[in-house]
C-alpha cells in the first residue's frame, strides 16, 4: 500500500516530498492528489505527525506534480494508461 503513498518530511521549516524514501527524520505518508493535501493542511496534521513546533511551509508540496490540481482522482502522474484515440469513420 505504501507504493500509492508519498512520504513527506520536514526540512528547515518546510515540507519536502521524499521521493526515494530515504531522507532522515520522521515522515508522514500522504495520498497523492490535491484533496488529501488540502485536508491534511486544514486539519494541521503535518506538525502533529512530524512532531515539530510551529507552522511548516507547504509551498514545495503545492508545486510537486503529485499534488497538482489538474491531477484527477489522486492518481500519481504517469500511472494512468494512455489510450490512442481512434477515428470512428
Secondary structure, DSSP 8 states (H G I E B T S, - for coil): -GGGEEEEEEETTEEEEETTS--SS-EEEEESSHHHHHHHHHTTHHHHHHT-SS--B-HHHHHSGGG-TTSGGG--TT-S---------
